[in-house]
Amino acid sequence: MDTKLTLSFDKEVIEKAKGFAEANGLSLSRLVEYLLRKSTSREYKSIEDFPVSEWLMTLMEGPVTYTTKPRSNKELRAEAQEYKKASKNNSQA
């Protein structure tokens, strides 16, 4: 079931992403959905693990730079617990 979501992006990024999606036979919504689905799959633990640099280079100019803030052990444990809960709930559904 589709759910509406409002996001804000730089106008130039949106225009380039729309062109990329159209060139690949996708709507911008489906492109974003695909990227979110891939990024939240079990195989990726952080943004650095997610191989989107080639896609991002298509959508923007210049090298890709990921900026992540350092997280405390407490934050990492809480995230791991939430992930386990979500995984357990999804497997029971």
Secondary structure, DSSP 8 states (H G I E B T S, - for coil): ----------HHHHHHHHHHHHHTT--HHHHHHHHHHHHTSTT-SSGGGS--HHHHHHHSSS----------HHHHHHHHHHHHHHHHHHHH-
